[in-house]
Amino acid sequence: MKTAVVLASLLLLAGCGAASTVTWSKVGATQAQGNKDVEECAQRAGLATREQGGMVETGALFGRGDKEAAYDRCMTEKGYRKN
């Protein structure tokens, strides 16, 4: 059976405090590898990270399209898919 890791990116909407979660998955990835990849892609894109519930999440303010796009590209290049 193939297993997939699911990771979350937390996007905060500026001014209203509402949050939206984007999840990523990669078949065969471990949680530890996923956390490492999230941190690396967030760092490349200039996004902050935090650990919550054993998962590393990114936080991006709405309107930071360039950073979000860079993060998305990095995760895609590492073989992850948005769910």
C-alpha positions in Angstrom: 0.0 0.0 0.0 1.3 3.4 -0.9 1.2 6.0 1.8 1.0 9.8 1.4 2.0 12.6 3.8 -0.5 15.5 4.0 0.9 18.9 5.0 -1.0 22.1 5.8 -0.3 25.6 4.8 -2.2 28.2 6.8 -3.1 31.4 4.8 -4.3 34.3 7.0 -6.6 36.8 5.5 -5.3 40.3 6.4 -7.6 42.4 8.4 -10.3 39.9 9.2 -8.3 37.2 11.1 -10.0 34.4 9.1 -7.8 31.4 8.1 -7.9 29.1 5.2 -5.9 25.8 5.1 -4.3 24.5 2.0 -3.1 20.9 2.1 -0.3 19.2 0.2 0.3 15.5 -0.3 3.1 13.3 -1.7 3.0 9.6 -2.0 5.8 7.9 -0.1 6.8 10.9 1.9 7.2 10.7 5.7 5.9 13.3 8.0 9.5 14.2 8.9 10.4 14.6 5.3 7.3 16.7 4.7 8.0 19.0 7.6 11.6 19.5 6.3 10.3 20.3 2.8 7.7 22.7 4.1 10.4 24.6 6.1 12.8 24.6 3.1 10.2 25.9 0.7 8.9 28.5 3.2 12.4 29.7 3.8 13.1 30.0 0.0 9.8 31.9 -0.4 10.4 34.2 2.6 7.5 32.8 4.6 7.4 32.2 8.4 6.8 28.7 9.7 5.4 27.2 13.0 5.0 23.7 14.3 1.6 22.7 15.5 0.4 19.2 16.2 3.6 17.6 14.9 3.2 19.3 11.5 5.1 22.4 10.2 2.8 25.0 8.8 3.5 28.2 6.8 1.7 31.5 7.5 1.3 34.0 4.7 -0.6 37.2 4.8 -3.2 37.5 2.0 -1.9 39.6 -0.8 1.7 38.2 -0.7 1.1 36.5 -4.1 4.8 36.4 -5.1 5.8 34.6 -1.9 2.9 32.2 -2.1 3.6 31.4 -5.8 7.3 30.8 -4.9 6.2 28.4 -2.1 3.8 26.6 -4.4 6.5 26.2 -7.1 9.0 24.8 -4.6 6.5 22.3 -3.2 5.5 21.2 -6.7 9.1 20.8 -7.7 9.6 18.5 -4.7 6.7 16.3 -6.0 3.9 17.5 -3.7 0.3 18.1 -5.0 -2.3 20.5 -3.6 -5.4 18.8 -2.4 
